Each structure stands twice: as C-alpha cells, then as structure tokens.
C-alpha cells in the first residue's frame, strides 16, 4: 500500500473538481464582498484571504506535476476540504449585515409544535445517559467526514475525487444559504430575547443584533460529562450566530451515510449510531430548531442527487492512470 501511494502516475492536467468548485465559490463570495464593501468590517482582509487561497490552489496544482501520485493527489484534495473550517465562520461576516430571521423560525416552531422542542428535549432529559451519547454524536461530525473520505481514498480510490467533490460542493451550497438566510438558532437567539419571552411564546425581531453581539447559551445536559465538555469547548471557541437553517450537521451527515451505504454496508452500520445521536443532538444542545433538522435531512437528499449529477456531467474523468 505504501509503495502504491507514492508510485508515479500519468496525471490528468489542470485543476481537480473540488478545486474548481472552491474557486467558483471563492469568486462568487468575492463579488458579494465588493457589493457589500462599505458595510463590512474588514473586506480587504477577506479579499486578500481569497487571493491567497486561489494562489495556493494553483501552486499546489503546479507542485503536483513534479510528483504525481496518490499521496500528492490526497494532499491537494485534503487541503481544499480543510479550508471548510475557514469558509464556515466566513458566512457570518456576510449574514450579520442582514436582518436576523430567527423570530420567524421560532414562531413557526411554536405554531407547528405548540412550543420549543429544543427547550423541551433538554429539560426532560438532562441525565448523563442521555446527554453524553448525544454530545458524543455531535462531536463525531468531523470524525465521520474523515472516516468516510479515508475509506474511499484507501478502498475505493476511483471514487475518491467524486466523494470529495460532492462533500465540498454540498457544504458550499449550505454556506450560500446561510449567507442569505441569517438564522442563528436557539442557542444564540434565546439569550438575545430572554428566556421569559421564550417561555411565553414571544419572539421579537432583533434586526442586526448579532452584528455586534454573540452571546452563546450554555449547552444543556450533564455538565460534568466528558463529551459535554468537548462540545461546549468547541462551541464557545468556534461557533458563530450563523448556519442554523437548514442544519448542515444533519444534511452533511446524511450525505455521508448515503456514501457509506454505497461504499460499504459495514461502514454504514458502524456509523449509524453516531449519525442517530448527531441528528438528535442538533436539537438537544439547542444549536437548531427542530424544523432546521428536518430541513437538513430533506435537503441532503436533493443536494446529493443534484451534486452527483453535476460531477458526472462536468467532471467525471479518471484522476490519473498508473504508469506500468
């Protein structure tokens, strides 16, 4: 396997599919920055970041030609996937400028369910035996992405580029939604309006409140738990009042499960408990309204079908062939 990873190959020239879609997203958001330039806090810095990312992408393409092999192909794709950690909080820099829409989603939740499931769920089940599995599932989100992509890289390499393209493009679709539909979720909106208002079903509009405030509601559940601490720490450090509707945690993990099913039934069975707890946790830890989670599941199926067809139509060419 080690020799195969570094064996020189005859590569397909140009950008990989995942690099092309990243550059497209880069360009679209750069244009948006120019339109919103006067209202943004640090537009020049954001444009500079995008220029660096584009330059790095082309540099990696050039370096790859010097030593084309499976490992260097993996590095190119892995770097683009790792940049998702940059693109996610970047959505907040856009949607913070628009009027927040949480009051509409919280009101819809109240109308549909007669209350707030995110509040009920955590209040009825604060016990460690509920809290810890849910927090474990939520924390398993990024390990699930890593496991599925590594499985395809190691066991189904001919599909590795497709899998990476589908995942990254799906993320970008969600990110574009988050830019134009600014919903922060209960963990940000509820402390902004006060829990008394939540208890009485009163959900006022808060305008651009999150443009200057980012108070995060402490996570519910067993506060001395190991996984509770991991999730709480990551939320406090990296979370922003953005990306609530639809839930990308539910959406991307559903896409991962589709990929796992198509790749290996054993992998699918192994990931299923984590997937179940993750989907429940999105509402339990109050990161999302229940309608966010439902929309995440439904959107995932549509996004997977559309993005897969995009790849087959525009990018379905062999990554490279071995030199005998």
ROLUM-678940 format. One record per residue: residue in one letter; x, z, y of N, C-alpha, C in turn. Coordinates in steps of 0.1 Angstrom, whole numbers, padded with zeros to 4 digits, always signed. Example, Ala and Ser with C-alpha at 12.3 -4.5 7.8 and 13.67 -1.06 7.14 Angstrom:
<sites>
a+0132+0078-0057+0123+0078-0045+0132+0078-0033/s+0128+0071-0022+0137+0071-0011+0129+0079+0000/
</sites>
This chain:
<sites>
x+0008+0000-0012+0000+0000+0000+0009+0000+0013/x+0019+0008+0013+0028+0009+0024+0035-0004+0027/x+0039-0011+0017+0046-0024+0018+0036-0034+0024/x+0023-0033+0019+0013-0043+0023+0010-0041+0038/x+0010-0028+0042+0007-0025+0056+0017-0032+0066/x+0029-0033+0062+0039-0039+0071+0044-0053+0067/x+0037-0059+0057+0041-0072+0053+0037-0082+0064/x+0047-0091+0068+0044-0100+0079+0033-0110+0075/x+0025-0114+0084+0014-0123+0081+0014-0134+0092/x+0006-0144+0089+0003-0155+0098-0010-0151+0106/x-0008-0148+0118-0019-0142+0126-0028-0152+0133/x-0040-0149+0136-0049-0156+0145-0044-0154+0159/x-0042-0164+0166-0037-0162+0180-0048-0157+0189/x-0044-0151+0200-0054-0147+0210-0059-0133+0208/x-0069-0129+0215-0075-0116+0215-0083-0113+0203/x-0084-0101+0198-0093-0097+0188-0107-0096+0194/x-0117-0096+0185-0131-0095+0190-0133-0082+0198/x-0128-0071+0194-0130-0058+0200-0123-0058+0214/x-0112-0065+0215-0105-0066+0228-0113-0075+0238/x-0119-0085+0233-0127-0094+0242-0139-0087+0247/x-0146-0079+0239-0158-0072+0243-0154-0061+0253/x-0142-0055+0251-0138-0045+0260-0135-0051+0274/x-0129-0062+0274-0126-0069+0287-0138-0073+0294/x-0149-0077+0286-0161-0081+0292-0168-0069+0299/x-0168-0057+0292-0173-0045+0298-0165-0041+0310/x-0152-0042+0309-0143-0039+0320-0147-0047+0332/x-0149-0060+0330-0152-0069+0341-0166-0066+0347/x-0176-0063+0339-0189-0060+0344-0189-0047+0352/x-0183-0037+0347-0182-0025+0355-0174-0026+0367/x-0164-0034+0367-0155-0037+0379-0164-0043+0390/x-0172-0053+0386-0181-0059+0396-0191-0049+0402/x-0196-0040+0393-0205-0029+0398-0198-0020+0407/x-0186-0017+0405-0178-0008+0414-0177-0015+0428/x-0175-0028+0428-0174-0035+0441-0187-0034+0449/x-0199-0035+0441-0212-0034+0448-0214-0020+0453/x-0209-0010+0446-0212+0004+0450-0200+0011+0457/x-0191+0002+0461-0178+0007+0466-0179+0018+0476/x-0187+0016+0486-0188+0026+0498-0194+0039+0493/x-0201+0039+0482-0208+0052+0478-0200+0060+0468/x-0190+0054+0462-0183+0060+0451-0172+0069+0456/x-0168+0079+0449-0158+0089+0453-0144+0083+0453/x-0141+0076+0442-0127+0070+0440-0127+0057+0434/x-0133+0047+0441-0134+0033+0435-0121+0026+0432/x-0112+0029+0442-0099+0022+0440-0091+0027+0427/x-0093+0040+0425-0087+0046+0413-0093+0040+0400/x-0106+0038+0400-0114+0033+0389-0110+0018+0387/x-0108+0011+0398-0104-0003+0396-0090-0004+0391/x-0081+0005+0396-0068+0005+0391-0067+0008+0376/x-0075+0018+0371-0076+0021+0357-0080+0008+0349/x-0089+0001+0354-0094-0011+0347-0083-0022+0346/x-0076-0023+0357-0065-0033+0357-0054-0029+0347/x-0051-0016+0346-0042-0011+0336-0046-0013+0322/x-0059-0011+0319-0064-0013+0306-0064-0028+0302/x-0067-0036+0312-0067-0051+0309-0052-0055+0307/x-0043-0050+0315-0029-0054+0313-0024-0049+0300/x-0027-0037+0296-0023-0031+0283-0028-0039+0272/x-0040-0044+0273-0046-0052+0262-0039-0065+0260/x-0035-0072+0271-0027-0084+0269-0013-0081+0265/x-0007-0070+0269+0006-0067+0264+0006-0064+0249/x-0004-0057+0244-0005-0055+0230-0006-0067+0222/x-0014-0077+0228-0015-0090+0221-0002-0097+0220/x+0006-0096+0231+0019-0102+0231+0029-0095+0221/x+0029-0082+0221+0038-0074+0212+0034-0077+0197/x+0021-0079+0195+0016-0081+0181+0022-0094+0175/x+0024-0104+0184+0030-0116+0179+0045-0114+0174/x+0051-0104+0178+0065-0101+0174+0065-0095+0160/x+0055-0088+0156+0055-0082+0143+0040-0081+0138/x+0034-0093+0135+0020-0093+0130+0019-0088+0116/x+0012-0077+0114+0009-0071+0101-0003-0063+0102/x-0008-0057+0090-0020-0049+0090-0018-0037+0099/x-0007-0031+0099-0005-0019+0107-0006-0022+0122/x+0001-0032+0127+0001-0035+0141-0013-0040+0145/x-0021-0046+0136-0035-0050+0139-0043-0037+0140/x-0041-0028+0132-0048-0015+0132-0045-0008+0146/x-0032-0008+0150-0029-0002+0163-0036-0008+0174/x-0037-0021+0175-0044-0028+0186-0058-0024+0186/x-0065-0024+0175-0079-0020+0174-0081-0006+0177/x-0073+0003+0171-0074+0017+0173-0073+0021+0188/x-0064+0015+0195-0062+0018+0209-0075+0015+0217/x-0081+0003+0214-0093+0000+0221-0105+0010+0217/x-0105+0014+0205-0115+0024+0201-0112+0038+0208/x-0100+0041+0209-0096+0054+0215-0100+0054+0230/x-0101+0042+0236-0104+0042+0251-0119+0045+0253/x-0127+0046+0242-0141+0050+0244-0141+0064+0251/x-0131+0073+0248-0131+0086+0254-0129+0085+0270/x-0124+0074+0274-0123+0071+0289-0136+0065+0294/x-0142+0056+0287-0154+0049+0291-0166+0058+0292/x-0167+0068+0283-0179+0076+0283-0180+0084+0296/x-0171+0093+0300-0173+0100+0313-0173+0091+0325/x-0168+0079+0323-0168+0069+0334-0183+0065+0338/x-0192+0066+0328-0206+0063+0331-0212+0072+0342/x-0207+0085+0342-0212+0095+0351-0208+0091+0366/x-0197+0084+0367-0193+0080+0381-0202+0070+0387/x-0210+0063+0378-0220+0054+0383-0234+0060+0385/x-0238+0067+0374-0252+0071+0374-0255+0083+0383/x-0244+0090+0387-0245+0102+0396-0250+0097+0410/x-0249+0084+0413-0253+0078+0425-0268+0075+0426/x-0274+0075+0414-0288+0071+0414-0297+0083+0412/x-0310+0083+0416-0319+0094+0414-0320+0098+0399/x-0318+0111+0396-0319+0116+0383-0334+0114+0377/x-0335+0111+0364-0348+0108+0358-0352+0119+0348/x-0345+0130+0347-0349+0140+0337-0363+0145+0339/x-0368+0146+0351-0382+0151+0353-0392+0142+0345/x-0389+0129+0345-0398+0120+0337-0397+0123+0322/x-0386+0124+0317-0384+0126+0303-0388+0140+0298/x-0386+0150+0306-0390+0164+0303-0406+0164+0303/x-0412+0157+0313-0426+0157+0314-0432+0149+0302/x-0426+0138+0298-0430+0131+0287-0429+0139+0274/x-0419+0147+0273-0417+0156+0261-0428+0166+0261/x-0431+0172+0273-0442+0182+0274-0455+0176+0270/x-0458+0164+0275-0471+0157+0272-0472+0154+0257/x-0461+0149+0251-0462+0145+0237-0462+0157+0227/x-0455+0167+0230-0453+0178+0220-0459+0191+0225/x-0465+0192+0237-0470+0204+0242-0460+0215+0246/x-0448+0210+0248-0437+0220+0251-0424+0213+0250/x-0413+0220+0249-0400+0215+0248-0394+0218+0235/x-0393+0209+0225-0388+0211+0212-0373+0216+0213/x-0365+0212+0223-0352+0217+0224-0351+0232+0226/x-0361+0237+0233-0362+0252+0235-0367+0259+0223/x-0378+0254+0217-0384+0260+0205-0374+0261+0194/x-0367+0249+0191-0358+0248+0180-0348+0259+0179/x-0341+0261+0191-0330+0271+0191-0336+0285+0192/x-0347+0287+0198-0353+0300+0199-0358+0305+0185/x-0364+0296+0177-0369+0300+0164-0358+0302+0153/x-0347+0295+0155-0336+0296+0145-0323+0299+0151/x-0321+0311+0156-0308+0315+0162-0298+0320+0152/x-0302+0321+0139-0294+0326+0129-0282+0318+0126/x-0271+0325+0121-0259+0318+0118-0260+0307+0107/x-0269+0310+0097-0270+0300+0086-0277+0287+0091/x-0283+0287+0103-0289+0275+0109-0279+0270+0119/x-0275+0278+0128-0266+0274+0139-0253+0268+0135/x-0246+0274+0125-0233+0269+0121-0234+0255+0114/x-0243+0252+0105-0244+0239+0099-0247+0228+0110/x-0256+0232+0119-0259+0222+0130-0247+0219+0139/x-0240+0230+0143-0228+0228+0151-0217+0220+0143/x-0216+0223+0130-0207+0216+0122-0210+0201+0122/x-0223+0198+0121-0227+0184+0121-0224+0177+0134/x-0227+0184+0145-0224+0178+0158-0209+0176+0160/x-0201+0185+0156-0187+0184+0157-0181+0173+0148/x-0189+0169+0138-0184+0159+0128-0186+0145+0133/x-0191+0143+0145-0194+0130+0151-0182+0121+0151/x-0171+0125+0157-0159+0117+0158-0151+0116+0145/x-0151+0127+0137-0145+0125+0123-0153+0115+0115/x-0166+0114+0117-0174+0104+0109-0169+0090+0113/x-0167+0088+0126-0162+0075+0131-0149+0072+0125/x-0140+0081+0125-0127+0080+0119-0127+0076+0104/x-0135+0084+0097-0136+0082+0082-0141+0068+0079/x-0152+0064+0086-0158+0050+0082-0148+0039+0086/x-0142+0040+0098-0132+0029+0101-0120+0029+0092/x-0115+0041+0089-0104+0041+0079-0107+0036+0066/x-0120+0039+0061-0124+0034+0048-0124+0018+0048/x-0129+0012+0059-0129-0002+0060-0115-0008+0061/x-0106-0001+0069-0092-0005+0070-0085-0005+0057/x-0087+0006+0049-0080+0007+0037-0086+0000+0025/x-0099+0000+0024-0106-0005+0012-0113-0019+0014/x-0117-0022+0027-0124-0034+0029-0118-0041+0042/x-0105-0044+0042-0098-0048+0054-0104-0061+0059/x-0110-0070+0051-0115-0082+0055-0127-0080+0065/x-0133-0068+0065-0144-0065+0073-0140-0055+0084/x-0128-0052+0085-0123-0042+0095-0126-0046+0109/x-0122-0058+0113-0125-0063+0126-0139-0063+0130/x-0148-0067+0121-0162-0067+0123-0167-0053+0125/x-0163-0043+0117-0168-0030+0119-0164-0024+0132/x-0151-0026+0136-0146-0021+0149-0154-0028+0161/x-0157-0041+0159-0164-0048+0170-0178-0042+0171/x-0185-0040+0160-0199-0035+0160-0199-0021+0166/x-0190-0013+0163-0190+0001+0168-0187+0001+0183/x-0177-0006+0187-0173-0006+0201-0184-0012+0210/x-0189-0024+0205-0200-0030+0213-0212-0022+0214/x-0215-0015+0203-0227-0006+0203-0225+0005+0213/x-0213+0011+0214-0210+0021+0224-0212+0015+0238/x-0207+0003+0240-0208-0003+0254-0223-0005+0258/x-0231-0009+0248-0245-0011+0251-0251+0002+0255/x-0248+0013+0248-0253+0026+0252-0248+0030+0266/x-0235+0027+0268-0229+0031+0281-0236+0023+0293/x-0239+0011+0291-0246+0003+0301-0260+0009+0304/x-0267+0014+0293-0280+0020+0295-0278+0033+0303/x-0268+0041+0300-0266+0053+0307-0263+0052+0322/x-0256+0041+0325-0253+0038+0339-0266+0036+0347/x-0276+0029+0342-0288+0026+0349-0300+0035+0346/x-0299+0043+0336-0309+0053+0333-0303+0067+0333/x-0302+0073+0345-0294+0085+0346-0303+0097+0341/x-0301+0101+0329-0307+0112+0323-0297+0122+0317/x-0297+0134+0322-0286+0144+0318-0289+0152+0306/x-0302+0154+0302-0306+0162+0291-0308+0176+0294/x-0315+0184+0285-0319+0198+0288-0308+0207+0292/x-0296+0205+0286-0285+0215+0289-0280+0214+0303/x-0283+0203+0310-0280+0202+0324-0292+0203+0333/x-0303+0197+0329-0315+0197+0338-0322+0211+0338/x-0323+0218+0327-0330+0231+0327-0323+0241+0336/x-0310+0243+0336-0304+0252+0346-0305+0248+0360/x-0307+0235+0362-0308+0229+0376-0322+0233+0382/x-0332+0233+0373-0346+0236+0379-0350+0251+0376/x-0343+0258+0367-0346+0272+0364-0355+0272+0351/x-0352+0282+0343-0359+0283+0330-0374+0288+0332/x-0377+0294+0344-0391+0297+0347-0399+0285+0348/x-0394+0275+0355-0401+0262+0356-0403+0256+0343/x-0393+0256+0334-0394+0250+0321-0405+0257+0313/x-0405+0271+0314-0415+0278+0306-0429+0275+0311/x-0431+0272+0323-0444+0268+0328-0447+0253+0328/x-0438+0246+0323-0440+0231+0322-0440+0224+0336/x-0431+0229+0344-0430+0223+0358-0416+0217+0358/x-0416+0204+0361-0404+0196+0360-0402+0188+0373/x-0396+0194+0383-0395+0187+0396-0384+0177+0396/x-0385+0167+0404-0374+0157+0406-0363+0163+0414/x-0351+0161+0410-0339+0167+0416-0330+0157+0423/x-0335+0144+0424-0327+0134+0431-0313+0132+0426/x-0303+0133+0435-0289+0131+0431-0282+0144+0430/x-0289+0155+0425-0284+0168+0424-0271+0168+0416/x-0270+0160+0406-0258+0160+0397-0246+0153+0403/x-0248+0147+0415-0237+0141+0422-0228+0152+0427/x-0233+0164+0428-0225+0175+0434-0225+0187+0425/x-0233+0187+0415-0234+0199+0406-0233+0195+0391/x-0227+0203+0383-0225+0200+0369-0226+0213+0361/x-0235+0222+0364-0237+0234+0357-0243+0231+0343/x-0236+0237+0333-0240+0234+0319-0246+0246+0313/x-0257+0245+0307-0264+0256+0300-0256+0260+0287/x-0253+0273+0286-0245+0277+0274-0253+0273+0261/x-0246+0269+0251-0252+0265+0239-0260+0276+0232/x-0271+0273+0226-0279+0284+0218-0273+0285+0204/x-0277+0295+0197-0273+0297+0184-0264+0310+0182/x-0258+0310+0171-0249+0322+0167-0236+0320+0175/x-0234+0328+0185-0223+0326+0194-0210+0331+0189/x-0209+0337+0178-0196+0341+0172-0192+0332+0161/x-0199+0321+0159-0196+0312+0148-0184+0303+0151/x-0177+0299+0141-0165+0290+0142-0169+0277+0148/x-0179+0270+0142-0183+0257+0147-0190+0257+0161/x-0197+0269+0163-0203+0271+0176-0192+0270+0187/x-0182+0277+0184-0171+0278+0194-0164+0265+0196/x-0163+0257+0186-0157+0243+0187-0166+0234+0196/x-0178+0234+0193-0188+0226+0201-0189+0231+0215/x-0190+0244+0217-0191+0249+0230-0179+0246+0239/x-0167+0248+0232-0155+0245+0240-0154+0230+0244/x-0157+0221+0235-0156+0207+0238-0167+0203+0248/x-0178+0209+0248-0189+0207+0257-0185+0211+0271/x-0179+0223+0272-0175+0228+0285-0164+0220+0292/x-0155+0214+0283-0144+0207+0288-0147+0192+0291/x-0154+0186+0282-0155+0171+0283-0169+0166+0286/x-0179+0174+0286-0193+0169+0288-0196+0167+0303/x-0204+0157+0306-0209+0154+0319-0224+0153+0319/x-0231+0154+0330-0245+0152+0331-0249+0138+0330/x-0247+0132+0319-0250+0118+0316-0253+0115+0302/x-0257+0103+0298-0257+0099+0284-0267+0106+0276/x-0279+0109+0281-0289+0116+0273-0299+0107+0266/x-0303+0096+0273-0313+0087+0267-0307+0073+0266/x-0308+0067+0254-0311+0074+0241-0299+0081+0236/x-0300+0089+0226-0289+0097+0221-0279+0087+0213/x-0267+0086+0219-0257+0078+0212-0251+0085+0200/x-0252+0099+0200-0248+0106+0188-0257+0102+0176/x-0270+0101+0178-0279+0097+0168-0277+0082+0165/x-0276+0074+0176-0275+0060+0174-0263+0055+0167/x-0251+0060+0172-0238+0056+0166-0237+0061+0152/x-0241+0074+0149-0240+0079+0136-0249+0072+0126/x-0261+0067+0131-0270+0059+0123-0263+0046+0119/x-0257+0039+0129-0249+0027+0126-0238+0030+0116/x-0231+0041+0117-0221+0045+0108-0226+0046+0094/x-0238+0052+0093-0244+0053+0079-0248+0040+0073/x-0253+0031+0082-0255+0017+0077-0243+0011+0071/x-0232+0012+0079-0219+0007+0075-0214+0014+0062/x-0216+0027+0061-0212+0034+0049-0220+0030+0037/x-0233+0028+0039-0241+0023+0027-0237+0009+0023/x-0234+0000+0032-0229-0013+0028-0215-0013+0022/x-0207-0003+0026-0193-0003+0021-0191+0005+0008/x-0198+0016+0007-0196+0025-0005-0208+0035-0005/x-0215+0035-0016-0226+0044-0018-0221+0058-0019/x-0209+0060-0024-0203+0074-0025-0199+0079-0011/x-0194+0070-0002-0191+0074+0011-0204+0077+0018/x-0215+0070+0016-0228+0072+0022-0233+0086+0018/x-0232+0089+0005-0237+0102+0000-0228+0114+0006/x-0215+0111+0007-0207+0122+0013-0210+0125+0028/x-0213+0114+0035-0216+0116+0050-0230+0121+0053/x-0239+0119+0043-0253+0122+0046-0256+0136+0051/x-0250+0146+0045-0253+0160+0051-0248+0161+0065/x-0237+0156+0068-0232+0156+0082-0241+0149+0091/x-0246+0137+0087-0255+0129+0095-0268+0137+0098/x-0273+0143+0088-0286+0151+0089-0284+0162+0099/x-0274+0170+0098-0271+0181+0107-0268+0176+0121/x-0261+0165+0122-0258+0160+0135-0270+0156+0143/x-0279+0149+0136-0292+0144+0143-0300+0156+0147/x-0301+0166+0139-0308+0178+0142-0301+0186+0154/x-0288+0186+0153-0281+0194+0163-0282+0188+0177/x-0284+0175+0179-0286+0170+0192-0297+0176+0200/x-0308+0180+0193-0319+0187+0200-0316+0202+0199/x-0311+0207+0188-0309+0222+0187-0300+0227+0197/x-0289+0220+0201-0280+0226+0211-0284+0222+0225/x-0296+0215+0226-0302+0211+0239-0294+0201+0246/x-0286+0193+0239-0280+0182+0245-0290+0170+0248/x-0300+0170+0240-0310+0159+0242-0324+0164+0240/x-0334+0156+0246-0348+0158+0243-0350+0152+0230/x-0361+0156+0223-0364+0150+0210-0367+0135+0211/x-0373+0131+0222-0375+0116+0224-0362+0109+0225/x-0351+0115+0230-0338+0109+0230-0333+0106+0216/x-0335+0116+0207-0330+0114+0194-0338+0104+0186/x-0351+0103+0188-0360+0093+0182-0356+0079+0187/x-0354+0078+0200-0349+0065+0206-0336+0061+0201/x-0327+0071+0199-0314+0068+0194-0314+0062+0180/x-0323+0067+0171-0324+0062+0158-0330+0048+0158/x-0341+0046+0166-0347+0033+0166-0338+0022+0172/x-0331+0026+0183-0323+0016+0190-0311+0012+0181/x-0306+0022+0173-0294+0019+0164-0297+0007+0155/x-0309+0007+0149-0312-0004+0140-0312-0018+0147/x-0319-0018+0159-0319-0030+0167-0305-0034+0172/x-0297-0025+0177-0284-0028+0181-0275-0033+0170/x-0276-0027+0158-0268-0031+0147-0271-0046+0143/x-0284-0049+0143-0287-0063+0139-0282-0073+0150/x-0284-0070+0162-0280-0079+0173-0265-0080+0174/x-0258-0069+0173-0243-0070+0175-0237-0076+0163/x-0243-0074+0151-0237-0081+0139-0239-0096+0140/x-0250-0100+0145-0253-0115+0147-0243-0120+0158/x-0240-0112+0168-0231-0117+0178-0217-0119+0172/x-0213-0110+0163-0200-0112+0157-0199-0124+0148/x-0210-0126+0140-0210-0137+0131-0210-0150+0138/x-0217-0151+0150-0218-0163+0157-0205-0167+0165/x-0199-0156+0171-0188-0159+0181-0174-0155+0176/x-0173-0146+0166-0160-0140+0163-0157-0141+0148/x-0165-0146+0140-0163-0144+0125-0152-0154+0120/x-0140-0151+0123-0128-0158+0118-0119-0148+0112/x-0112-0152+0101-0102-0143+0095-0092-0138+0105/x-0089-0125+0104-0079-0119+0113-0066-0125+0111/x-0062-0127+0098-0049-0134+0095-0049-0136+0080/x-0039-0144+0076-0037-0146+0061-0023-0143+0058/x-0021-0137+0046-0008-0133+0041+0001-0145+0040/x+0014-0144+0043+0024-0154+0041+0030-0152+0027/x+0028-0161+0018+0033-0159+0004+0048-0161+0004/
</sites>
